[in-house]
Amino acid sequence: MLNLRTCAAKLRPLTASQTVKTISQHRLAAPRTFQQIRCYSAPVAAEPFLSGTSSNYVEEMYYAWLENPKSVHKSWDIFFRNANAGAAPGTAYQSPPPLSTSLSVLSQAQFLGQAQPNVDKLVEDHLAVQSLIRAYQAFTGWMSLTSTRSSTCPQPLSLVETNRLFRSVRSSVGWRLTLGEAKLHRHLRQAMAYCQHIGVEFMFINDLEQCQWIRQKFETPGIMQFTNEEKRTLLARLVRSTRFEEFLHRKWSSEKRFGLEGCEVLIPALKTIIDKSSEKGVDYVIMGMPHRGRLNVLANVIRKELEQIFCQFDSKLEAADEGSGDVKYHLGMYHRRINRVTDRNITLSLVANPSHLEAADPVVQGKTKAEQFYCGDTEGKKVMSILLHGDAAFAGQGIVYETFHLSDLPSYTTHGTVHVVVNNQIGFTTDPRMARSSPYPTDVARVVNAPIFHVNADDPEAVVYVCNVAAEWRSTFHKDVVVDLVCYRRNGHNEMDEPMFTQPLMYKQIRKQKPVLQKYAELLISQGVVNQLEYEEEIAKYDKICEEAHARSKDEKILHIKHWLDSPWPGFFTLDGQPRSMTCPSTGLNEEDLTHIGQVASSVPVEDFTIHGGLSRILKTRGEMVKNRTVDWALAEYMAFGSLLKEGIHIRLSGQDVERGTFSHRHHVLHDQNVDKRTCIPMNHLWPNQAPYTVCNSSLSEYGVLGFELGFAMASPNALVLWEAQFGDFHNTAQCIIDQFICPGQAKWVRQNGIVLLLPHGMEGMGPEHSSARPERFLQMCNDDPDVFPKLDDFDVRQLYDCNWIVVNCSTPANFFHVLRRQILLPFRKPLIIFTPKSLLRHPEARSSFDDMLPGTHFLRVIPDSGPAAQSPERVKRVLFCTGKVYYDLTRERKARQMEADVAITRVEQLSPFPFDLLQLEAQKYPAAELVWCQEEHKNQGYYDYVKPRLRTTINRAKPVWYAGREPAAAPATGNKKTHLTELQRLLDTAFNLDAFKDLA
């Protein structure tokens, strides 16, 4: 049988010069549509032909290819190889034909009604047919589904519309097909699965194996066949999905529930993905989704007890004393059960989320990465994630791109996520034409070469098939994949909303639309797969389950949030969820361990490893500090991390440039100066059986990466997970994660989390940016009462347990060491916000002795004055309370003015929860002294508004609390160095002028 390769093989190979002469012929003959469909990209190498100024760019590219075939794109490599072998003009662009739809030249001739094969004519026709096939492959997203800008439900395009779409292809190729053209169109539309209710976008993928895999899944005739048993299972799942929503509507018609009507097929879709993934070996699936359909997913996918769901609708139930709680369509769940299809155990976790759409995406990915890490799943074969999206949010929320951007990074990849888009073609009241500029809501996924499967949600079998393929893709290639369920929303944004105000024509059409369950049931009945009685019995069976669960729900008296926990920590708490103790042991360390860690931190534990000369000096300085029994900030951090690793605590430090440190102080990853990409992490060479240490530079993202690390910290309490901002003010681009997850997470979802935020902070004349980590924002969200002095046993630990997060600003390396260790040694977990220094990293006075870190020592919430003022407290005229770096400015100024006996300086290291007890003792120690809060931040920023009322509470409001600091301002800092120094001197003058507040008293 004759085909194109046989024809090419019979031609005599050309010499290089002959090839160059014929290249222009190939350029003219090569179809432009081919280049569009194949999505050719330019070579990476900076060759002359890339400039666009050369008229002989193809010839130049060819000579570059002769020297190095890899210097050009793979598509040009194929072209030049074929041209060199003597391929006829117009055929050199041919790549191997698709697996199942490609026809031999002879069979094509027969198909097109030609009697005798003519080789030249057949080669030309072969090209024409292959171009048409490629066009079908490339443009089926337009063919299979109506545009989402239409007000009607998805329907396939007509043959007339299809011919119009391919007219440009036909004219550019110049084929002379007449009689067989329409027949060929019909054949392709019938043979290719994606010419019906499925549209596949994959031709942009630059991996031939992956493209061929997808072609095989969708171009094999008859591949979408279902057994009668599979059809009955699909019908039963549709029954559950549909009748659940109808039951809720009957019982609570005026309640918001964000139902799934119009996309009931989502439940069979998710269960299919889970079934196929379980079959492939996955035993843990972590899911994230918005509010729409959440209750249905909880009920019919996660298998949450129905009575617990129905309880959420009872407005008379009293809430348990577990926090604020959250609305029912935000709650999460964790459940382990048997998968009935595979008969294997599977764990399902649906992560709780706020109303902020897509915010949970990186959180899910972080939790998935952590679960993979802890079970040694380095390829994602055991643990996977599924993310659900709405069409408007998927296109509109930037966090979607940030999450995709992490998908293939070594320290962040989860080895493939299945994304399911509930594309109901509307965002609240906004049409797609107003909601996005791209043709599809899923176009963002193209940036990571994720295949996109568009499918008509009114065709359940097509949906199930696509979901099977998606799960197989993820299992085979461990890459992201998108399933776009093109559907509609039967009701308004919520059940109380009127959509006819803004989409009247669309909703007139929707009201005529038969529900998918009715359509599919009628189809199966007509096929004889089920009869009417069996169908009605299936409905009655599930209705009975719902009614019985509803009756049981009436027995509930209290609404417990803990029933909705998405990330339990077995064994960490008691059975009723309480800490096993309310004490914290000493966070000190024996000197042998301190010395050992210091020695490793100041050396290179790998042989034949050449480090930078400047780094050699840094390590030498560290070694000298260890000999002198002192530590600076970087060494204190090293010792905290190293000691926890010895105790089996995994440590993960992530953020922009954290491996070296923004201020070149950390150097946890050493780079060989002579061998590319050879690195060494000394922290992983400390102990024989230590826990692993992960330190990873992140992408230039805050929102996505902080969400990821939060999710990682959710998975286990026995890990110290830290995110460091490049500068403290960069956290504001991750404000959603801070406001919606970190701050209120435990109150809303009974979910503790021990994540640590390291935020470089300090006014150092560097301008408005990079100066302030905005401590006022964190302090404003603290949940302690400024007007109430707590009456607690075990005051310090109980305060920590009652707070929503811990905020500290350490002034010594030793205290930084202790607070990091305390974060793990506490019997519970709270987020920790640390305002870290910049200039103090190398400040000669910001050093600590080993004596401050030995057994019996602990974190100091308040550091009292230990100088002459403390020795004669009755003579002290003023007490300056401060926090952080400004302490060193104050002590220097006090010494210069010789006021050590007149002014005491007390450092508040832990700002929240506020150390009422210790500051009360400090105020009582100096009975005749004025109380002044001093800060380097502006008055309307920083700590003053938080500290003042609490400090007044400690002294029963007996004295005023004065302010010494910068004046109120809109910007965090000045951009002028001289102004900065003037402001600093002014606040120091106010702090030490004992008459400064006389006129204000």
N, C-alpha and C positions, 0 to 999 in steps of 0.2 A: 504494500500500500504506500502510495507516494505522499510525502508531506514536505513541509518547508525545509526541515533539516536535511532530508535526502537531496532536495534540489541544491541546497547550499554546498553539500558535501561533494557534488559532482562538478562544482565550479573550481577552477584552478586558483589556489591561494595567490594573493597579490603581494608584490613587494611593498616596502614602506613608501617608496616614491609613487608607485601606482595607487596606493591607498590614498595618499594625500590628494592626488589628482581627482579621485572619485568622491572625495569627502563632500565636495560642494553638491554633487548629485544626491548624496544621502541627505544632506541638509535640506535640499529642496523637497525631496520625497518624503522625509520624515513628517508624519502628521502632527500638526500643532496640538490637536486634541490629545494625542498620546502624551505629550509633555505635560499638558494640564492634568490628565488623569493620573499619570505616574508621579506627579508632584516632585519633579526633579529638583534637587537642591544643589547649590554650588559646592565645589570641593572645599575642604577646609584649608588646604595649602594656599598661600598667597601667591598664586601664579599670575603671569602677565595677562592671561586671558580673562581674569576676573575683573579687570579694570573697566571693561566695557568700551574702552577707547580703541581697541585693536579691531580692524576689519577682518583679520585672519584668526579670530580667537579659537575657532574649532581646530584649525591646523596647529596652532600653538599648543592647544590642549592635547592634541594627538601626539606631538613630539614629547610633551611632558609625560604622557602615558607610556610611551616606548621606554623611557628611562625608569619610570616607577609606576606600575599600574595602579597603585594605591593613591596616587596623587590626584586622581579624579574620582568623581562620584561613581558608585557602583553601576548606575544606569549608563554612564558614558563608557565605563569599562566593558560592559556588555556590547555596546555599540561598536567600539573599536575592535573588539575581538571578532565580532561577526563580520565587520567590514574587511578586516585583515584576512578572514577566511574566504572572502569572495562573495559575500551575500549581495543579492541584487539590490539596486537602489530602492529605498523605501522599506526594506525588510530588516535592516541592521538594528532597528530599535526593538525587534521582537525579543521578548523574554519567553521562557518556557510557558506554554499555554496552560490555562487553568486545568485542574485535575479532571473534572467530570464533564464540563461543557465544551471543552475544546474538541473539535472534529478534525479528522484527517482531511487533507485537501480533496481526496477523492470522495469521501463521504459528504463533504460540503457540496461538491459539485452535484452529486446525486440529489442531495437535499434541495438544492436550488434549481433542479430540473434540467441540468446540462447533460447532454448525451455522451460526448467524448471529452475526456480530460485533456486540456491544453496546458502545458506546464507553466508558461508565462501568465496565462489567464488565471490559472489556479492559484499561483503565488499571490497575484494581485487580489483575488477574491478572498484568499486566506487572510490577508491583511485586513480586508474590509470586515470580514466576519469577526476577527479577533478584536478590532477596534470597537465594533458594536457591542461585543461581550464586555469589553472593558468599560464602555460607557454605561452599560447596565450596572456593572459593579460599582462604578463611581457615583452614579446619580440616583441610586435606588431610594435614598432618603426622600427625594422629591417624588418618586414614582409611587411608593407604597402607601404613603400617608398624605392626607391633605395638609396644607400649610396650617400651622397653629394660629395664623392670623385670621383664619376663617372662623365664622361663627357656627359652623356645622361640625358634626362629629367626624372623626377620621374615616375616610373612604379612599380606596385605591383610585389612581388616575385612570382615565380612559385611554384606549389605544390611540385615539386622535391626539390627545395631549402628550402621550409618550412619543409619538412620531414628531411632534413639534419640538420636543426637547432634544431629539437626536438629529434634527435637520442639519445643525452645524457640523456634527460628526460626519454625517453622510457627505456633505459637500466638501469638507476638508480632505477626506480620504479619497474621494473621487471614484468610488466603486460604481459598477454598472449593473447592480442587481435590480431586477425589475420584477419578474414573475414571483420569485421566491422571497422578496423582501418582507412582505406582510406575514408570510408563513414563518419566516425566521423570527420576526418579532413575537408572534404568538408562541412559538416554541420556547424562546427564551423566557417569556413571561410565565409560562407554565413550568418550565424546568427549574427555574431559580426560585428558591423559597422566599427571597427578599423582593420578589416582584408581586407578592400578594399583600399580606398585612404586616410584613416585616421590612424594615429598611436598615441596611447595614452600612456604616461608615468605617472603612478600614483601609482604603487605598492610600492614605497618607502614611501608613505604617511603613517604615523603611527596613523591615525585616522580612525577607522572602519566605522563610519558614512559617512565620506567624500568618502572613497573608494566605499562603497555601492552606494552612490549617483552617482558617475561616472559610475559604472557598469550599473546602471539602464538606464543612458543616452545613453550608447553605446552597451549594450548587449540585449536590448529589440528588438525582430525581427520587422522589418518594421517601426522602429521609425523615420527613415529619409525619411519621405514622405512630399512632397510639393504639395500644391494646384496649379492649373493652374494660378491663379492670382499671387501667390507668384513667380512662375517661370517667368511670364511676367515682374514683377517688377525687378527681378534679371537681366533679359535680358536688360531692359531699363537702369539699372545702369551700366551694362557692356558697353553698347553703349556709354554712356556719358564718361566713363573712357577712353575707347579706342579712340573714335573720338576726344576727347580733345587733346590727345597726337598727333594724326595724323594731327589735325589742326595746332598745333604749329609747327610741322615738315614741313608742307607745306609752312607756312608763313615765318618762320625763321629757315631755315634748317641749317644755320651755327652758330646758337646761342646755348650756353650751357643752358640746362634747366633740366638736370638730370631726364629724363623721366621715366615713369613707365612701359614701354614696357617689357613684360615678366611676369609682376605681376599686370596686370590691375584689377585683382580680389580684390586688396586691397581696392578699393573704395566701392564695395558692402560689403566687410568685415567690414570696419569701420562703414558704415551706419547701418549695422545689429547690431553691438555692441551698437551703440547709440540708435537705435530703441528699442531694448530689455531693455536697461537700463532705457530709458524714461518710458517704460511700467511699470518698477519696481519702479518708483517714482523719479528717478534722473532728476534734472532740470538744472544742470550745469556740463559740461564736459570740462576738461582742458587737452589739448593734447601737446605732445612734439614729435618731429620727426626730422630725418636728412634731407638732401637736396633732396634725391631721391624721386620723386613723390610729392614733397611739393606743387608745383603749382596745380597739379591735386586735391590734398586734399583741398587746398584753394578754388578751383573752385567748386568742386562737393560734398564736405562734409561740409565745413564751409559756403559755398555759397557766397564767395567773388565776387563782381561784376566783370564780365569777362573783361569789358573795363579797369578796374584798373590793372588787370593782364597784359593785352595786352600792356598797356602803358609802362610797364617796359621793353619791347623789343625795344622801340623807342629811338634810340640813339640821336635824335635831341632835345628831350625835356629837358628844363632847370630845374635843381634841385631847389626846394624851399630852402630858407635860414634857414634850420632846423637842420643842422649838416652834417656829412659825408654821411649819408645814408648807405645802404647795398645792396648787390646783391639780386635779386628778389627771389632766392631760399633759402634765410635766413630769410625772413620777416615773421612776425606773424600777427594775426588777432583776432578780438573779434566781435562776432555777436550773436544777439538774434533773434530767429525765431520760427515759429510753426513747430513742427515735424509732418509731414504729415501722418505718420503711426499711431501715438498715439493721434494726435490732441491736444498735450500739448505743452506749451512754453518750449523751451530749449535754454540755452546759451552755445555757443561753443567758446572756446578760444584756439588758437594755439600759443604757446609761441615762440617768435623769438629765433634763435639760431645761434651760430657761426659755422665755419667749423669743429670745434673740436667735433668729434663724441661722442655722449652720454653725453656731458657736460651739456645739458639741462635737463637731467633726474632728478637730485635732485632739480633743480629750479622748475620744474613742480610739484614735490611732495610738496615742500614748499608752493607754491601758492595754491595748492589744500587744504593743511592743514589749511591755513589761511582762505580760503573761507568757509571751514567747521566750523572753529572756530567762525567766525563772524555771521554765520546764525544758530549757535547752533546745528549743525549737528554732534552729538557726535558718531554716528555709521556709517557715510558715506553713508547715504541713499539718500541724496539730491545732494551731490557733489562728483564727482569721477574723476579719471585721466586715460588717455590712453597714453601709451608710445610706439612709433614705433622705431624699431631698424633695423640695417643691421646685417647680420649673422657674418661678420668678426668683427665688432665693439662690438657686444654683447658678443662675446667670448674673445675679445682682450683687451677691455678697463676696467681697474680696477674700474672705477667709477660705472659701472653696479653693481658690487658686493657691493660697499659701499651703493648704493641706496637700493638694496635689503635688506641690513643689517639694514636699518632704518625702514623697512616696518612693524615691529611688536613692535617697541619701543613706550611706552606710549605717549611721547611728540612729536613723529614724524610719527606715523602711519596715513595713509590715508584710512585705512580700505579696502584695496584691490585695486590693479591696474591691468588693462588688458594690457598685453604686447603683441605686434604684431611684429613678426620678419619677415622682408622681406628677406627670405633666398634664394638669387639668386646664391648661391654656389660659390661665388667668391668675393674677396676683391680687388678692383681696378684691379690688374693683378695677385694677389696671390691666389693659389689654397688652398682649405681648409686643405689639408694635410700639408701645410706649415704655416697655419694660426692658428692652434689650436692643442692641444694634446688630447682633449676630443672627444668622438664619435660625439656628436652633438654640435652645437653652443649654444644651450639653456641649457646646463648642469649646468650652474651657478645657475639657478633658483631652482635646487633641494635642495639647502642649506636652503631654507625657506619653503620646502614642497609644492611648487607651482606645480600643475599639468601642464603637458606640452602636448599640442595637436599639433602633426605634421599633416599637411594636404597638399595634392597635389593641388597646386594652379591652375592646369588645370581642376579641378573638382569644378566648382563654387558652386554647391549645397552642396558638402561636406564642402566647406569653410564656407558657410553661416550657415550650421548646427553647425559646431564647434564654430563659433563666437556667436551663440545663447547660446550654452552651456557655453561658457566662461563668457558671461554677466550674465547668471543665477548663475553660480558658485560664481562670485564676489558678487552678490546680496544676495545669500544665506549664504555664509560663511565669507564674507568680508575679503578675502585673495587674494593674488596675483595669477594670472593665465597667462600662456604663450600660444600664438597661433603662431605656426611656419609655415609660408606659404612657402612651398618648391617650388621654382619657378626657373626662369632663367632670365638673363639680355640680352635682344635682341641686344642692342647696346654695345658700349664700356662704360668705366666709365662715360664719357660724350659723347655727340653726335659727337664730333670731334675726338674721340679716336678710334684707330684701335685695336680691341681685338684679331685679328688673329695672331698678333705678338707672343703672349704668350699662347693662348689657341686655337690652330688651329682646333683640332678635336672637341672640345666642340662647337665651333661656326659653324662648318660644320653641326653638328647635329641640332643646334638651328635654322639655316636658313631653315632647312627642316620642322621645327615645325609649325603647324598651329596656328595662334593666338587663344587665348581662346574664344574670341567673336565669331569667325567663327565656332569653334567646338561646342559651346553651342547653337548657332543659328541653326546649322544643326540638332542638337539633338532635339530641341523643334519643329522644322518644321517636323521632322520625327515622332514625337509624336502627331502632330496635335494641339499643344498648340498655335502656331502662324503659319501664312503662310508667304510666301516669301514677299508678298506685304506689310504686316504689319511690317515686319522686316525692309524693305527698307524705309518705311514711318518714322519709329522711328529714323533711321539714318539721314534721310533728315531733320527731325524736329530739331534735335540737331545741325546739320551743319548750319542750318539757324540761330539758336540762336547765334552761334559763329560768323558768318559773320556779323550779325547786331551789335554785341558788338564790333567787330573789326572796323566797320565803325564809331561807336560812339567814340572809343578810339582816333581817329584822331582829334577830336575836343579838346582834352586836350592840354594845353599849358605848364603847369608846373607839375613837378613830386613831389607830396607831400608825405613825409614819414608819416605824422600824420594819413593818411588814413589806415595805417597798424599797428596801436597801439594795443597791445595785452592785456593791462591792464589799461583801462581808470579809472579815478577817478572822477566820476560825482559830480559836485558841488564844487570841490576843486579849479579849475581854472575857468576863464571866458569861455564863449562859444567858443572863438577862441584860447583857450589853454594857455592864459597868466595868470601870477599871479594877484591876486586881489589887491595887493598893492606892494610897493617896500620899505617897512619899516619893522623893527622888534621891537616889544615892549620890555620894560625892562624885563630882565630875573630874577629879584630879587623876593623875597618872604617876606611876612610879618612875623614878629618875632613869632607870635602865632603859625603859621603853622610850622615854623622851630622847635620850642620847642616841639610841639606835635609829630612831626615825630621823633625827637630825643628821646623822652621818649618811644615811641613804639619800636624804634630800640634798646633800652637798656633794654628791658623787655621781658617777656614771656607772651603773651596775652591769654594763655590757662591754665586752672586750672589743678592741679594734673599732671604737666608735669615736669619731672626731666631732667635737662640738665647737661652736663659735667661740672666738677668743674672748668676746665680751661676756659670754655666759660663763666661761671659766672663772672670770673674776667674781661673778655673782656667786657661784658655788663656793669659791674660796672664802668669800665673806660669810656665807652661811656656816661653813665649817668653823670659822673663828668664833662666831656667835655661840655655836654649840659648846666649844671649849670654854667659853666664858659663862656658860649656863644662862644665856639670854636668848630671846626670840624677838623677831620683828613680826609684822603682820603676816607675811607670806609663810614664814616658818611656823607660826602658831596655827595657821590653817592646815599646813602639812601635817602637823602633829595631831590635830583633831581628826583629820581624815584617816591618817595611818593607824591610830589607836582603834578607831571604829572598824576598820578593815580587819584588824586582828580579832575582833570580837564577832566576826561573821556578818557584819553589816555592809551590804552593797552600797556604794556611793556612786551617784551619777551627777556630774556637773556639766551643765549645758548652757549655751549662750554664744553670743558673737565674740569670737576671739578669746574664749576662756582658756584655751590650752596654754597660751603664753600669758594672757591677761592683758586687758586694755592698756594698762600702765606698765607693762613689761616687768611685772613683779613675780608672777607665779611660776612660769616655765615648768609645767607638769608634763609636757611632751618635748623631748629633746630630738633635734634633727641632725642626722649625720651630714657634715658639711661636704662630704666627698661622694656619698651614695644617694641618689635620688630616691625619695619616698621611704628611706630607712629611718625609722623613729624608735624611740625608747621612752617608756613611761616608768620611771623609777618607782612610783607608788605601787606598781604591781610586782615589785621585787622586795617587798618588806618582810613578809613572813611566809613560811612553807605552805600553810593551809589557809591563807587569808581569803577574804571575799574579794571579788573583782572590783576594780576601780574603772569607771567609764568617764572619760573627760572628752567632750566633743564640741568642736566649733560648730555652731548652727548656721543655717542660712540667714540671710539678712531679714529676719522676720521676728517680730515680738508676739503678736497675737497668736499666730500658729504655733510657735515654739513653746511659749508659756503654756498654752492649752495642752500641748503634747506632754510637757513635763508634769503638769497637774494630773493628767491621766495616768502617767507612769507611776506617780506617787500614790494613786488610788489603789494600785494592785496589791501592795504589801506594806505593812507598818514597819517592817524590818529592813528599811532602806532609807538612806538620806539622799533625797533628790533636791538638787539646787539649780535654780535658774539665775544667771547673773546678767543684768542689763549692761550693755556696753557703757552707757552712762545712765544715771538714775532716772533722768526725765524720759528716757525711752520707754519706760513702762506704760506711758499714757497711750501708746498705740496698742497696748494689750489690755486696756482698761475694762473691756467687756469681760475678760476672764477674771480679772480681779473683782469687779463689782458683782458679777452674777454667779461665780463659782467659789472663789477663794474666800471672800469675806462672809457670805451667808450660807455656804454649802452645808454646814452641819445643821444650821437652824432649819433650812428648807427640806433637806433630804436625809438627815441623821447620818451624814457621811463625814467622818473625820478624815483629815488630810494633813500630812506633815511637811508639805512642800516648803522650801526655803527660798526667799527672794533676796538676792544680794544687789543692793542699789547704790552705786557710787554717788556720794553726795558731799557738797561742800562749796562755800563761796570763796573762790580763789582768783577772782579777777578774770575769768575766762569767758565772760559774757552771759547773756540770758539763757542760752542753751548749755547743757552739760553742767550746770551748777546745782540745781535743786532737784532732788528726787521727790519733791512735793510731799513731805511728811504730813502736812496738814490734811491731805486727802485721806491718808490711811488712818490718822487719829480721829478724824471726823466719823469714820465708820466703825469705831470701837464701841462695843455694846455696854461698857460699864457706865454707871450713873455718877456724874460729877458731883452730885449733891448728897450722896450717901456714903458714909464711912462703913465699909464692909465689916461685918462681925462674923469672922470665920475661924474655925479650927484649921490647923495646918495652913496658915494664911497664904503663904507664897504659892504652894502647889494647888490649893483649892481655888485661888484666884485664877491661876492658869487654866484650870479645868473649866471654869465658868465663862471665860472670855471667848470671843470668836476668833481672835488671832493675837499673836504676840508681836510687839513692835519694840525694837531696841536700836540704840545708837551707841556702840561701844567706843570707849576712849583708850583702851589698852589692848594689846594683842592677847594677853592672858584671858581677859573677859570674852573676847571673840572666840578663843579656844573653848572656853567653858560653855558658852551658849550653844555652840555647835554640838558638843557632846551631850548637853542637857536635852537637846531636841530628840535624841534617840533614847536616852535613859528615862525620860518621863513615862509614866504608865498609860499615857494616852497620846493622841496626836493633835497638834494645832498648827496652822500655818505660821511661819516665822518670817517677819519682815525685818531685814537688817540694813540700816543705812551705813554703808561701808565708806571708808575714807579714800582720799586720793593722795594729798600731800603727806598724810601721816604714814603712808606706806614706807617712806624713807626718812621720816622725821627722827632725828637722833634721840629725842626724848620719848618717842612712842615705842619703847622697848619694855619687855617684861622679863622678870627673872624666872628661872625654873621653880623657885620657891613658891611662886604664885600659881603653880600648876601641879603641885604634888598631891598625893592622897590626902583627903580631908579638906581640900580647897573646893570652891564651888563658884558659880556665877554670882557676881555681886550686882544686885538690882540697883543699889545706890552706893557710890564711893564717897565717903565723908572726907572732909579736910583732915589731914594728918599733921599739919604744921603747927606753928606757934598759935594760930587762932584756936585750934582744938585744945591746946594746952591751957588756955585762959579764956574759956568761952564767954564768961561774964563780961569781958572787956570788948568783945566783938561788936562793932557798930553796924555791920551789914553782912548778910549772907547772900552770896550770889549762887543761885541754882542755874545749872546749865547742862547741856548734853553735847557729846561729840567733840569735834575738832576745836571749837571756840575755847574750850578749857585751856588749851596750850597758849592761846593768845592772852587769856586772862591771867594766867600764872606769870607769864613773861612781863606783862604790864604791872602786875601787883609787885613783883620783885623790883622792877625799875623804880616804882614809886615808894618802895620800902613800907608797904602796907600789909605785910603778912600777918601782923597781930590784930589789925583792925578789920580786915575783910576775910571772911571764910568763903571757900568755894566748894560747893557740893555738886557732884556729878550725878545726874539721873541717867543711869544706863538703860534701864527698862522703862519705857514710857507707857506701854500698855501691856498687861493690866497695870494701872498706876500703883506705885509702891506707897500707898497711904500710910502704912504702919511705920516704915522706915523714915519717911519724910516728916512724920509727926514727931519722931524722936529728934530729928535734926532741928526742927523748929523750936522744940522745947529746950534743946541744949544751949541755944543762944537767946536768952529771954529778952535782952535789950536791943537786939539787932533788927534792922529793917530787912524785909524779905524782897529780893529782886530776882526776877527771871531775866536771864541774859541769853540772847541768841544772835547769831550772825545773819539769820534770815530776816526778811521784812516783817513788819508787825502783823500784817494781815495774812502772813504765811508762816511756815515753821510750826512751832509748838505752843506758842503763848496762849492762844485761845483755848487750847486743850488743857494746858497745865494750870492756868490761873484759877478756874473754879474748883478744881480738885485740890490744889494747894490751900485754897481758902477753906475748903471743907476740913482739911486736916487740922487746922488751927481754930475751928469753930468760928471762922470769919472775924477773928479778933483783931487782925491787922490787914492792911492792904497788901497786895502783891504788885510791886512796881515792875516796870518794863524798861530794859536797856537793850537796844538793838536798832536795826534800821527802820526807817519810816515806812508806812504803807506804800505799796507800789503795785503797778499792773504786771510788770515783768519780774521774773525771779531775781535778776541781778543786772548790774550795769555792764555795758560793753567797754567802758573806759577804765583803764587801769588806775589812773590817778583818782577818778571818782570813787573807785572801789576802795582804795587806801584811805581816802578822806572819810568815807562812810565807816570804815573799820575803826579809825581813830576816834570818830565821834561816839561810837557805841562804847569804846573803852573809856573815854572821858566820862560818859554818863555813868558807867558802872562803878568808877572809882571816885567820883565826885560825891562826897558824903552829904553835900547840901543840894543835890540835884532835885530832890523831891519835896523840899521843905515848903515851897509855895503851893504844892498840890495836896498837901496833907489836910 
